[in-house]
Amino acid sequence: MRMRMNLAQQCAVWMCVALAACGSSTTATTDAAVTADDAVADATTGDAADAAVDAAADATVVSPLSWTVTKDGPYVCGLRIEQMTYKLPGSLGSRTVPLYIWYPATQAVGDHPSYMGAFDDPNSWLNAPLAPPAYAGGYPILVHSHGFEGFSGNSATYMCHIATHGWVALVPEHVGNTLIDTPSPLPLLDWLARPLDISAALDWAKAPPSGEVLAGKLDLAHVGMSGHSFGSYTVWALAGATFDQAAIASGCATGRWPDCTPELIAAFKAKLSDDRPLTFISLAGDGADILPHDGRNVVKRPVLQMNGTLNDSGETQLFADVTGCDLTWVDVEGGCHQLYGLGNSINGGPECKALDDQVGFSLVKPWFLGWLRYHVLGDRSAEVTGIVTGSVAVSPLVHFQHKAPQP
């Protein structure tokens, strides 16, 4: 296998990976459920990958809802990359984007991927053998939106975590807003394309191309969505938040977006939300100014907002402003922006390195998967219910707040 740079070295080369900021909170939690030493051990994937070949064959003997959310599941994390083409509204043409598919696999065989030619992923295995569905209805689905100047593999740690638990993650690469092809200023079409990319991925899942091995095995009745950084805008747009039409018109008038046309502006007045995700997870981002805070009050499905105390990108104000949405806020002490991406120490200041990457991942994983199991699969086990309701703390470093919709 060829030698590659580690993530820290890669990030020094690709300094333009900087994404938007995240948030803070001072609400305390109860006693820790895991220690830092336990967290490092739980986050280690090498042993899990070695054991997965034996465990995967027997994975369906017990209910997958009995697997603890604090550790990776019994499967290997497989990854395939396909091309997806769909039609944009009206006369805006068509769009082709790569579709990254993380899935449960039976064997740790093949190569590891390298994203954007520089960022290695030691946990995913390209084209590893697909494991049979662990759930009677097929594979539950997560659709995910990466950040500004990001890439599909930016949050691969969390995509792999759910894949080892029997889920399939569909992550379209937002062409025109990746690490290697983002113009300045960003065209308005790219704002439109983000939510459409996610809906197109779910359309792909509903009617996969001929010969697709996942055909007939993807459970469109059990879908969740997440997004990191600018992907939080995608999350809120798909959830049904109201666009500020005046802000869009003003941005077009002032040249904020260089490609405004009457047809493109009108597209934001059409329905961009998607009814298929049952819940939404916003990671290290508050959305966007064209989705004002009071426009989130119309969202009727539960939203989890996660960020870190060292990176507030508006989450504090968002949580204060939103009153009509079922909103849970989970804030990780010492968390930086890439806690939800490549790792807490990547592309942040020295203070970010105080929270070890693997410890940070171990704090987020139980919430990420637990939230999906609770809201997508109806899991009301003691472990999952305790985490999602805040009655059981993952760690004293994790702060919890919840707001029920106000009439």
TORKOL-4160 file (C-alpha; in steps of 0.2 Angstrom, whole numbers, padded with zeros to 4 digits, m for minus):
407
<pt num="1" X="0000" Y="0000" Z="0000"/>
<pt num="2" X="0007" Y="0017" Z="m0005"/>
<pt num="3" X="0013" Y="0029" Z="0009"/>
<pt num="4" X="0002" Y="0044" Z="0012"/>
<pt num="5" X="0003" Y="0060" Z="0023"/>
<pt num="6" X="m0006" Y="0059" Z="0040"/>
<pt num="7" X="m0021" Y="0071" Z="0042"/>
<pt num="8" X="m0011" Y="0084" Z="0051"/>
<pt num="9" X="0002" Y="0085" Z="0037"/>
<pt num="10" X="m0012" Y="0085" Z="0024"/>
<pt num="11" X="m0021" Y="0099" Z="0032"/>
<pt num="12" X="m0004" Y="0109" Z="0032"/>
<pt num="13" X="m0004" Y="0107" Z="0013"/>
<pt num="14" X="m0023" Y="0111" Z="0011"/>
<pt num="15" X="m0025" Y="0126" Z="0022"/>
<pt num="16" X="m0040" Y="0131" Z="0012"/>
<pt num="17" X="m0051" Y="0118" Z="0021"/>
<pt num="18" X="m0057" Y="0131" Z="0033"/>
<pt num="19" X="m0075" Y="0131" Z="0036"/>
<pt num="20" X="m0088" Y="0141" Z="0046"/>
<pt num="21" X="m0088" Y="0143" Z="0065"/>
<pt num="22" X="m0098" Y="0134" Z="0078"/>
<pt num="23" X="m0106" Y="0137" Z="0095"/>
<pt num="24" X="m0105" Y="0138" Z="0114"/>
<pt num="25" X="m0115" Y="0134" Z="0129"/>
<pt num="26" X="m0113" Y="0134" Z="0148"/>
<pt num="27" X="m0127" Y="0122" Z="0153"/>
<pt num="28" X="m0120" Y="0108" Z="0164"/>
<pt num="29" X="m0124" Y="0090" Z="0163"/>
<pt num="30" X="m0124" Y="0075" Z="0175"/>
<pt num="31" X="m0110" Y="0063" Z="0179"/>
<pt num="32" X="m0100" Y="0055" Z="0165"/>
<pt num="33" X="m0105" Y="0039" Z="0158"/>
<pt num="34" X="m0088" Y="0036" Z="0151"/>
<pt num="35" X="m0070" Y="0041" Z="0156"/>
<pt num="36" X="m0058" Y="0049" Z="0144"/>
<pt num="37" X="m0048" Y="0033" Z="0144"/>
<pt num="38" X="m0063" Y="0023" Z="0140"/>
<pt num="39" X="m0068" Y="0035" Z="0126"/>
<pt num="40" X="m0051" Y="0033" Z="0117"/>
<pt num="41" X="m0053" Y="0014" Z="0118"/>
<pt num="42" X="m0071" Y="0014" Z="0112"/>
<pt num="43" X="m0065" Y="0025" Z="0097"/>
<pt num="44" X="m0052" Y="0014" Z="0091"/>
<pt num="45" X="m0058" Y="0005" Z="0075"/>
<pt num="46" X="m0044" Y="m0007" Z="0072"/>
<pt num="47" X="m0050" Y="m0021" Z="0084"/>
<pt num="48" X="m0068" Y="m0018" Z="0077"/>
<pt num="49" X="m0062" Y="m0021" Z="0059"/>
<pt num="50" X="m0052" Y="m0036" Z="0063"/>
<pt num="51" X="m0067" Y="m0044" Z="0072"/>
<pt num="52" X="m0080" Y="m0039" Z="0060"/>
<pt num="53" X="m0077" Y="m0053" Z="0048"/>
<pt num="54" X="m0083" Y="m0065" Z="0061"/>
<pt num="55" X="m0096" Y="m0054" Z="0069"/>
<pt num="56" X="m0105" Y="m0049" Z="0053"/>
<pt num="57" X="m0111" Y="m0066" Z="0049"/>
<pt num="58" X="m0120" Y="m0067" Z="0065"/>
<pt num="59" X="m0125" Y="m0049" Z="0066"/>
<pt num="60" X="m0144" Y="m0052" Z="0063"/>
<pt num="61" X="m0145" Y="m0065" Z="0077"/>
<pt num="62" X="m0149" Y="m0051" Z="0089"/>
<pt num="63" X="m0158" Y="m0035" Z="0086"/>
<pt num="64" X="m0147" Y="m0021" Z="0080"/>
<pt num="65" X="m0156" Y="m0010" Z="0092"/>
<pt num="66" X="m0147" Y="m0019" Z="0106"/>
<pt num="67" X="m0130" Y="m0014" Z="0100"/>
<pt num="68" X="m0123" Y="0000" Z="0111"/>
<pt num="69" X="m0122" Y="0017" Z="0102"/>
<pt num="70" X="m0106" Y="0021" Z="0111"/>
<pt num="71" X="m0095" Y="0009" Z="0100"/>
<pt num="72" X="m0095" Y="0004" Z="0082"/>
<pt num="73" X="m0106" Y="m0010" Z="0077"/>
<pt num="74" X="m0101" Y="m0027" Z="0071"/>
<pt num="75" X="m0099" Y="m0023" Z="0052"/>
<pt num="76" X="m0085" Y="m0016" Z="0042"/>
<pt num="77" X="m0087" Y="0001" Z="0035"/>
<pt num="78" X="m0089" Y="0000" Z="0016"/>
<pt num="79" X="m0088" Y="0014" Z="0003"/>
<pt num="80" X="m0093" Y="0015" Z="m0015"/>
<pt num="81" X="m0093" Y="0031" Z="m0026"/>
<pt num="82" X="m0106" Y="0032" Z="m0040"/>
<pt num="83" X="m0111" Y="0046" Z="m0052"/>
<pt num="84" X="m0129" Y="0054" Z="m0050"/>
<pt num="85" X="m0138" Y="0065" Z="m0063"/>
<pt num="86" X="m0154" Y="0074" Z="m0061"/>
<pt num="87" X="m0164" Y="0088" Z="m0069"/>
<pt num="88" X="m0164" Y="0105" Z="m0061"/>
<pt num="89" X="m0180" Y="0116" Z="m0061"/>
<pt num="90" X="m0186" Y="0124" Z="m0076"/>
<pt num="91" X="m0173" Y="0127" Z="m0089"/>
<pt num="92" X="m0159" Y="0127" Z="m0077"/>
<pt num="93" X="m0152" Y="0111" Z="m0085"/>
<pt num="94" X="m0146" Y="0095" Z="m0077"/>
<pt num="95" X="m0133" Y="0092" Z="m0064"/>
<pt num="96" X="m0121" Y="0077" Z="m0061"/>
<pt num="97" X="m0112" Y="0075" Z="m0045"/>
<pt num="98" X="m0103" Y="0060" Z="m0036"/>
<pt num="99" X="m0113" Y="0051" Z="m0024"/>
<pt num="100" X="m0103" Y="0043" Z="m0010"/>
<pt num="101" X="m0112" Y="0028" Z="m0002"/>
<pt num="102" X="m0106" Y="0021" Z="0015"/>
<pt num="103" X="m0113" Y="0004" Z="0019"/>
<pt num="104" X="m0111" Y="m0011" Z="0031"/>
<pt num="105" X="m0099" Y="m0023" Z="0024"/>
<pt num="106" X="m0094" Y="m0041" Z="0029"/>
<pt num="107" X="m0075" Y="m0040" Z="0026"/>
<pt num="108" X="m0061" Y="m0027" Z="0028"/>
<pt num="109" X="m0054" Y="m0029" Z="0011"/>
<pt num="110" X="m0049" Y="m0017" Z="m0003"/>
<pt num="111" X="m0041" Y="0000" Z="m0002"/>
<pt num="112" X="m0044" Y="0014" Z="0009"/>
<pt num="113" X="m0051" Y="0030" Z="0000"/>
<pt num="114" X="m0041" Y="0047" Z="m0001"/>
<pt num="115" X="m0053" Y="0062" Z="m0002"/>
<pt num="116" X="m0048" Y="0076" Z="m0014"/>
<pt num="117" X="m0031" Y="0066" Z="m0017"/>
<pt num="118" X="m0025" Y="0071" Z="0000"/>
<pt num="119" X="m0036" Y="0066" Z="0015"/>
<pt num="120" X="m0034" Y="0047" Z="0019"/>
<pt num="121" X="m0048" Y="0038" Z="0028"/>
<pt num="122" X="m0042" Y="0023" Z="0037"/>
<pt num="123" X="m0059" Y="0017" Z="0042"/>
<pt num="124" X="m0068" Y="0015" Z="0026"/>
<pt num="125" X="m0065" Y="0001" Z="0013"/>
<pt num="126" X="m0068" Y="0004" Z="m0005"/>
<pt num="127" X="m0080" Y="m0008" Z="m0013"/>
<pt num="128" X="m0080" Y="m0020" Z="0002"/>
<pt num="129" X="m0093" Y="m0034" Z="0001"/>
<pt num="130" X="m0110" Y="m0028" Z="0005"/>
<pt num="131" X="m0118" Y="m0036" Z="0021"/>
<pt num="132" X="m0136" Y="m0041" Z="0021"/>
<pt num="133" X="m0148" Y="m0029" Z="0029"/>
<pt num="134" X="m0149" Y="m0031" Z="0048"/>
<pt num="135" X="m0166" Y="m0023" Z="0049"/>
<pt num="136" X="m0182" Y="m0032" Z="0042"/>
<pt num="137" X="m0187" Y="m0017" Z="0031"/>
<pt num="138" X="m0170" Y="m0015" Z="0024"/>
<pt num="139" X="m0156" Y="m0002" Z="0027"/>
<pt num="140" X="m0161" Y="0014" Z="0036"/>
<pt num="141" X="m0154" Y="0029" Z="0027"/>
<pt num="142" X="m0145" Y="0044" Z="0032"/>
<pt num="143" X="m0142" Y="0058" Z="0019"/>
<pt num="144" X="m0128" Y="0071" Z="0023"/>
<pt num="145" X="m0123" Y="0088" Z="0017"/>
<pt num="146" X="m0104" Y="0093" Z="0018"/>
<pt num="147" X="m0098" Y="0110" Z="0022"/>
<pt num="148" X="m0092" Y="0125" Z="0012"/>
<pt num="149" X="m0077" Y="0121" Z="0002"/>
<pt num="150" X="m0078" Y="0103" Z="0009"/>
<pt num="151" X="m0080" Y="0086" Z="0002"/>
<pt num="152" X="m0091" Y="0071" Z="0004"/>
<pt num="153" X="m0078" Y="0062" Z="0015"/>
<pt num="154" X="m0076" Y="0077" Z="0027"/>
<pt num="155" X="m0087" Y="0068" Z="0041"/>
<pt num="156" X="m0083" Y="0050" Z="0036"/>
<pt num="157" X="m0080" Y="0046" Z="0054"/>
<pt num="158" X="m0099" Y="0047" Z="0058"/>
<pt num="159" X="m0104" Y="0040" Z="0041"/>
<pt num="160" X="m0094" Y="0025" Z="0046"/>
<pt num="161" X="m0101" Y="0024" Z="0063"/>
<pt num="162" X="m0118" Y="0022" Z="0057"/>
<pt num="163" X="m0113" Y="0010" Z="0043"/>
<pt num="164" X="m0106" Y="m0002" Z="0055"/>
<pt num="165" X="m0123" Y="m0002" Z="0064"/>
<pt num="166" X="m0132" Y="m0007" Z="0048"/>
<pt num="167" X="m0136" Y="0010" Z="0040"/>
<pt num="168" X="m0132" Y="0017" Z="0023"/>
<pt num="169" X="m0126" Y="0035" Z="0022"/>
<pt num="170" X="m0129" Y="0044" Z="0005"/>
<pt num="171" X="m0118" Y="0059" Z="0003"/>
<pt num="172" X="m0118" Y="0069" Z="m0013"/>
<pt num="173" X="m0103" Y="0080" Z="m0016"/>
<pt num="174" X="m0109" Y="0097" Z="m0019"/>
<pt num="175" X="m0100" Y="0101" Z="m0036"/>
<pt num="176" X="m0096" Y="0119" Z="m0037"/>
<pt num="177" X="m0094" Y="0121" Z="m0018"/>
<pt num="178" X="m0080" Y="0109" Z="m0014"/>
<pt num="179" X="m0062" Y="0111" Z="m0009"/>
<pt num="180" X="m0056" Y="0112" Z="m0027"/>
<pt num="181" X="m0070" Y="0121" Z="m0037"/>
<pt num="182" X="m0078" Y="0135" Z="m0026"/>
<pt num="183" X="m0078" Y="0152" Z="m0035"/>
<pt num="184" X="m0079" Y="0168" Z="m0026"/>
<pt num="185" X="m0092" Y="0174" Z="m0024"/>
<pt num="186" X="m0102" Y="0158" Z="m0023"/>
<pt num="187" X="m0116" Y="0158" Z="m0036"/>
<pt num="188" X="m0134" Y="0158" Z="m0031"/>
<pt num="189" X="m0136" Y="0142" Z="m0041"/>
<pt num="190" X="m0125" Y="0133" Z="m0028"/>
<pt num="191" X="m0137" Y="0138" Z="m0014"/>
<pt num="192" X="m0151" Y="0130" Z="m0024"/>
<pt num="193" X="m0142" Y="0115" Z="m0029"/>
<pt num="194" X="m0137" Y="0110" Z="m0011"/>
<pt num="195" X="m0155" Y="0104" Z="m0005"/>
<pt num="196" X="m0159" Y="0098" Z="m0023"/>
<pt num="197" X="m0143" Y="0087" Z="m0022"/>
<pt num="198" X="m0150" Y="0079" Z="m0006"/>
<pt num="199" X="m0167" Y="0076" Z="m0013"/>
<pt num="200" X="m0160" Y="0069" Z="m0028"/>
<pt num="201" X="m0150" Y="0056" Z="m0018"/>
<pt num="202" X="m0166" Y="0050" Z="m0010"/>
<pt num="203" X="m0174" Y="0049" Z="m0027"/>
<pt num="204" X="m0159" Y="0038" Z="m0032"/>
<pt num="205" X="m0162" Y="0027" Z="m0017"/>
<pt num="206" X="m0180" Y="0025" Z="m0022"/>
<pt num="207" X="m0176" Y="0020" Z="m0040"/>
<pt num="208" X="m0158" Y="0015" Z="m0041"/>
<pt num="209" X="m0150" Y="0012" Z="m0058"/>
<pt num="210" X="m0151" Y="m0005" Z="m0066"/>
<pt num="211" X="m0139" Y="m0018" Z="m0058"/>
<pt num="212" X="m0137" Y="m0008" Z="m0042"/>
<pt num="213" X="m0134" Y="m0020" Z="m0027"/>
<pt num="214" X="m0144" Y="m0009" Z="m0015"/>
<pt num="215" X="m0160" Y="m0010" Z="m0026"/>
<pt num="216" X="m0175" Y="m0015" Z="m0016"/>
<pt num="217" X="m0164" Y="m0015" Z="0000"/>
<pt num="218" X="m0165" Y="0004" Z="0005"/>
<pt num="219" X="m0179" Y="0008" Z="0018"/>
<pt num="220" X="m0186" Y="0025" Z="0012"/>
<pt num="221" X="m0198" Y="0024" Z="0027"/>
<pt num="222" X="m0184" Y="0027" Z="0039"/>
<pt num="223" X="m0173" Y="0042" Z="0034"/>
<pt num="224" X="m0163" Y="0055" Z="0043"/>
<pt num="225" X="m0153" Y="0069" Z="0037"/>
<pt num="226" X="m0137" Y="0078" Z="0044"/>
<pt num="227" X="m0126" Y="0092" Z="0038"/>
<pt num="228" X="m0109" Y="0100" Z="0043"/>
<pt num="229" X="m0105" Y="0118" Z="0043"/>
<pt num="230" X="m0113" Y="0126" Z="0027"/>
<pt num="231" X="m0122" Y="0109" Z="0026"/>
<pt num="232" X="m0132" Y="0116" Z="0041"/>
<pt num="233" X="m0140" Y="0127" Z="0028"/>
<pt num="234" X="m0145" Y="0112" Z="0018"/>
<pt num="235" X="m0152" Y="0104" Z="0033"/>
<pt num="236" X="m0164" Y="0119" Z="0037"/>
<pt num="237" X="m0168" Y="0121" Z="0019"/>
<pt num="238" X="m0173" Y="0103" Z="0018"/>
<pt num="239" X="m0182" Y="0104" Z="0034"/>
<pt num="240" X="m0194" Y="0117" Z="0027"/>
<pt num="241" X="m0187" Y="0133" Z="0035"/>
<pt num="242" X="m0194" Y="0149" Z="0026"/>
<pt num="243" X="m0182" Y="0158" Z="0015"/>
<pt num="244" X="m0180" Y="0177" Z="0016"/>
<pt num="245" X="m0186" Y="0182" Z="m0001"/>
<pt num="246" X="m0181" Y="0201" Z="0002"/>
<pt num="247" X="m0163" Y="0196" Z="0007"/>
<pt num="248" X="m0162" Y="0185" Z="m0009"/>
<pt num="249" X="m0168" Y="0200" Z="m0020"/>
<pt num="250" X="m0156" Y="0212" Z="m0011"/>
<pt num="251" X="m0141" Y="0200" Z="m0013"/>
<pt num="252" X="m0145" Y="0199" Z="m0032"/>
<pt num="253" X="m0147" Y="0218" Z="m0033"/>
<pt num="254" X="m0130" Y="0222" Z="m0024"/>
<pt num="255" X="m0120" Y="0209" Z="m0034"/>
<pt num="256" X="m0118" Y="0196" Z="m0019"/>
<pt num="257" X="m0123" Y="0183" Z="m0032"/>
<pt num="258" X="m0116" Y="0185" Z="m0050"/>
<pt num="259" X="m0129" Y="0173" Z="m0058"/>
<pt num="260" X="m0146" Y="0180" Z="m0053"/>
<pt num="261" X="m0160" Y="0178" Z="m0066"/>
<pt num="262" X="m0179" Y="0179" Z="m0063"/>
<pt num="263" X="m0180" Y="0160" Z="m0065"/>
<pt num="264" X="m0167" Y="0156" Z="m0052"/>
<pt num="265" X="m0174" Y="0169" Z="m0040"/>
<pt num="266" X="m0191" Y="0161" Z="m0042"/>
<pt num="267" X="m0184" Y="0144" Z="m0039"/>
<pt num="268" X="m0182" Y="0148" Z="m0020"/>
<pt num="269" X="m0201" Y="0152" Z="m0019"/>
<pt num="270" X="m0205" Y="0134" Z="m0024"/>
<pt num="271" X="m0204" Y="0119" Z="m0012"/>
<pt num="272" X="m0186" Y="0115" Z="m0008"/>
<pt num="273" X="m0190" Y="0105" Z="0008"/>
<pt num="274" X="m0191" Y="0086" Z="0008"/>
<pt num="275" X="m0204" Y="0076" Z="0018"/>
<pt num="276" X="m0194" Y="0060" Z="0018"/>
<pt num="277" X="m0181" Y="0063" Z="0032"/>
<pt num="278" X="m0190" Y="0061" Z="0049"/>
<pt num="279" X="m0177" Y="0071" Z="0059"/>
<pt num="280" X="m0162" Y="0083" Z="0056"/>
<pt num="281" X="m0145" Y="0085" Z="0063"/>
<pt num="282" X="m0136" Y="0102" Z="0061"/>
<pt num="283" X="m0117" Y="0100" Z="0065"/>
<pt num="284" X="m0107" Y="0116" Z="0068"/>
<pt num="285" X="m0117" Y="0128" Z="0059"/>
<pt num="286" X="m0133" Y="0139" Z="0061"/>
<pt num="287" X="m0139" Y="0139" Z="0043"/>
<pt num="288" X="m0138" Y="0155" Z="0033"/>
<pt num="289" X="m0144" Y="0173" Z="0033"/>
<pt num="290" X="m0157" Y="0169" Z="0019"/>
<pt num="291" X="m0165" Y="0157" Z="0031"/>
<pt num="292" X="m0168" Y="0169" Z="0046"/>
<pt num="293" X="m0170" Y="0162" Z="0063"/>
<pt num="294" X="m0189" Y="0166" Z="0064"/>
<pt num="295" X="m0191" Y="0156" Z="0048"/>
<pt num="296" X="m0186" Y="0140" Z="0057"/>
<pt num="297" X="m0201" Y="0141" Z="0068"/>
<pt num="298" X="m0211" Y="0132" Z="0054"/>
<pt num="299" X="m0201" Y="0117" Z="0055"/>
<pt num="300" X="m0211" Y="0102" Z="0062"/>
<pt num="301" X="m0199" Y="0088" Z="0063"/>
<pt num="302" X="m0186" Y="0087" Z="0078"/>
<pt num="303" X="m0169" Y="0095" Z="0075"/>
<pt num="304" X="m0153" Y="0092" Z="0084"/>
<pt num="305" X="m0140" Y="0106" Z="0084"/>
<pt num="306" X="m0122" Y="0100" Z="0089"/>
<pt num="307" X="m0107" Y="0112" Z="0090"/>
<pt num="308" X="m0092" Y="0115" Z="0101"/>
<pt num="309" X="m0089" Y="0129" Z="0114"/>
<pt num="310" X="m0073" Y="0135" Z="0105"/>
<pt num="311" X="m0082" Y="0138" Z="0089"/>
<pt num="312" X="m0099" Y="0148" Z="0089"/>
<pt num="313" X="m0106" Y="0152" Z="0072"/>
<pt num="314" X="m0122" Y="0158" Z="0078"/>
<pt num="315" X="m0130" Y="0143" Z="0087"/>
<pt num="316" X="m0131" Y="0153" Z="0104"/>
<pt num="317" X="m0142" Y="0166" Z="0096"/>
<pt num="318" X="m0152" Y="0153" Z="0085"/>
<pt num="319" X="m0156" Y="0143" Z="0101"/>
<pt num="320" X="m0162" Y="0159" Z="0109"/>
<pt num="321" X="m0172" Y="0165" Z="0094"/>
<pt num="322" X="m0181" Y="0149" Z="0089"/>
<pt num="323" X="m0197" Y="0145" Z="0098"/>
<pt num="324" X="m0208" Y="0136" Z="0087"/>
<pt num="325" X="m0197" Y="0121" Z="0083"/>
<pt num="326" X="m0193" Y="0105" Z="0093"/>
<pt num="327" X="m0174" Y="0110" Z="0095"/>
<pt num="328" X="m0161" Y="0101" Z="0105"/>
<pt num="329" X="m0144" Y="0109" Z="0108"/>
<pt num="330" X="m0129" Y="0098" Z="0112"/>
<pt num="331" X="m0113" Y="0107" Z="0115"/>
<pt num="332" X="m0096" Y="0099" Z="0117"/>
<pt num="333" X="m0084" Y="0108" Z="0129"/>
<pt num="334" X="m0068" Y="0111" Z="0120"/>
<pt num="335" X="m0075" Y="0107" Z="0103"/>
<pt num="336" X="m0069" Y="0115" Z="0088"/>
<pt num="337" X="m0076" Y="0116" Z="0070"/>
<pt num="338" X="m0068" Y="0100" Z="0064"/>
<pt num="339" X="m0074" Y="0090" Z="0079"/>
<pt num="340" X="m0088" Y="0085" Z="0067"/>
<pt num="341" X="m0077" Y="0083" Z="0052"/>
<pt num="342" X="m0058" Y="0078" Z="0051"/>
<pt num="343" X="m0055" Y="0079" Z="0069"/>
<pt num="344" X="m0055" Y="0092" Z="0083"/>
<pt num="345" X="m0036" Y="0096" Z="0081"/>
<pt num="346" X="m0037" Y="0099" Z="0062"/>
<pt num="347" X="m0037" Y="0117" Z="0056"/>
<pt num="348" X="m0040" Y="0125" Z="0073"/>
<pt num="349" X="m0029" Y="0134" Z="0086"/>
<pt num="350" X="m0018" Y="0126" Z="0099"/>
<pt num="351" X="m0033" Y="0126" Z="0111"/>
<pt num="352" X="m0042" Y="0114" Z="0099"/>
<pt num="353" X="m0029" Y="0101" Z="0102"/>
<pt num="354" X="m0033" Y="0100" Z="0120"/>
<pt num="355" X="m0047" Y="0089" Z="0116"/>
<pt num="356" X="m0040" Y="0073" Z="0108"/>
<pt num="357" X="m0048" Y="0069" Z="0091"/>
<pt num="358" X="m0053" Y="0051" Z="0096"/>
<pt num="359" X="m0060" Y="0057" Z="0113"/>
<pt num="360" X="m0070" Y="0070" Z="0103"/>
<pt num="361" X="m0077" Y="0058" Z="0091"/>
<pt num="362" X="m0082" Y="0046" Z="0105"/>
<pt num="363" X="m0092" Y="0061" Z="0113"/>
<pt num="364" X="m0102" Y="0064" Z="0097"/>
<pt num="365" X="m0105" Y="0046" Z="0090"/>
<pt num="366" X="m0117" Y="0041" Z="0104"/>
<pt num="367" X="m0127" Y="0057" Z="0101"/>
<pt num="368" X="m0127" Y="0056" Z="0082"/>
<pt num="369" X="m0132" Y="0037" Z="0081"/>
<pt num="370" X="m0143" Y="0038" Z="0096"/>
<pt num="371" X="m0153" Y="0053" Z="0089"/>
<pt num="372" X="m0156" Y="0044" Z="0073"/>
<pt num="373" X="m0161" Y="0028" Z="0081"/>
<pt num="374" X="m0173" Y="0037" Z="0093"/>
<pt num="375" X="m0181" Y="0048" Z="0079"/>
<pt num="376" X="m0180" Y="0037" Z="0064"/>
<pt num="377" X="m0182" Y="0019" Z="0071"/>
<pt num="378" X="m0192" Y="0023" Z="0086"/>
<pt num="379" X="m0179" Y="0015" Z="0098"/>
<pt num="380" X="m0184" Y="0018" Z="0116"/>
<pt num="381" X="m0171" Y="0008" Z="0124"/>
<pt num="382" X="m0164" Y="0014" Z="0141"/>
<pt num="383" X="m0147" Y="0019" Z="0133"/>
<pt num="384" X="m0154" Y="0029" Z="0118"/>
<pt num="385" X="m0168" Y="0037" Z="0128"/>
<pt num="386" X="m0157" Y="0042" Z="0142"/>
<pt num="387" X="m0145" Y="0050" Z="0129"/>
<pt num="388" X="m0158" Y="0059" Z="0118"/>
<pt num="389" X="m0168" Y="0066" Z="0133"/>
<pt num="390" X="m0152" Y="0072" Z="0142"/>
<pt num="391" X="m0156" Y="0061" Z="0158"/>
<pt num="392" X="m0140" Y="0051" Z="0155"/>
<pt num="393" X="m0124" Y="0061" Z="0151"/>
<pt num="394" X="m0112" Y="0054" Z="0138"/>
<pt num="395" X="m0098" Y="0065" Z="0147"/>
<pt num="396" X="m0097" Y="0080" Z="0158"/>
<pt num="397" X="m0090" Y="0088" Z="0143"/>
<pt num="398" X="m0106" Y="0087" Z="0134"/>
<pt num="399" X="m0119" Y="0100" Z="0138"/>
<pt num="400" X="m0138" Y="0098" Z="0134"/>
<pt num="401" X="m0153" Y="0109" Z="0131"/>
<pt num="402" X="m0170" Y="0106" Z="0124"/>
<pt num="403" X="m0184" Y="0118" Z="0118"/>
<pt num="404" X="m0201" Y="0111" Z="0115"/>
<pt num="405" X="m0212" Y="0120" Z="0102"/>
<pt num="406" X="m0221" Y="0135" Z="0109"/>
<pt num="407" X="m0239" Y="0138" Z="0104"/>
